[in-house]
Amino acid sequence: MHSLDYAAASALYEHDAIRPESRGALQLRSEDWRRRAEQVFLAGYRAAIGDCPSFPRNEASFSQLIEISVLEKALYKICYEAANRPDWIHIPLAGIVEIICHGK
């Protein structure tokens, strides 16, 4: 899921270098693409997991499990980006804000 965040953010960053005046429109498209890609990924994950007994059948429990996993990885990524790529720290920070404010 973080790879999708990074793909969307990287495309937006590259575009800004070429056409910064169209950032607003591209940002909306980028966020829409990321959300749809996450939905497809999670649907495929659910289908592939099948009837595994450790898989939460309740949708709310599954969503909470995903949010916890994504939050944990984002916190790790903040430390990683701060040490290695401080210009990219906004990507995991945005993920944390989205989880806290809207749920992912």
Phi, psi and omega in degrees: 000323178294329177299324178291320176301315182291323178297314180295315181294321180295318178297318179295317179298315179296319180295320179302325180292333183263312184223074183297337182292342181254020182301316184304310180294319181290326179298319177298316178295320180298314179295320178296315179301315182298315179298316180293321178296320177297318179298316179295316179302310182294324177296317177295322178297314179300317180294320183288330183289336176060227183257034178303128184294338181272357179279125180291123180282330180286127183300320180296318178295319178298315180298318178296319179298317178296314180300317179296316180296315180294319179296315179300315180293321179296320178296318175299315183295328177300313178297316180298311182294321178300322181278330190242322183218074184301335178292344182258002185297337179296336183292304178293329177298318178297322177297320179294316178300317181297317179296313184293319186272329188230347190076146184258000000 
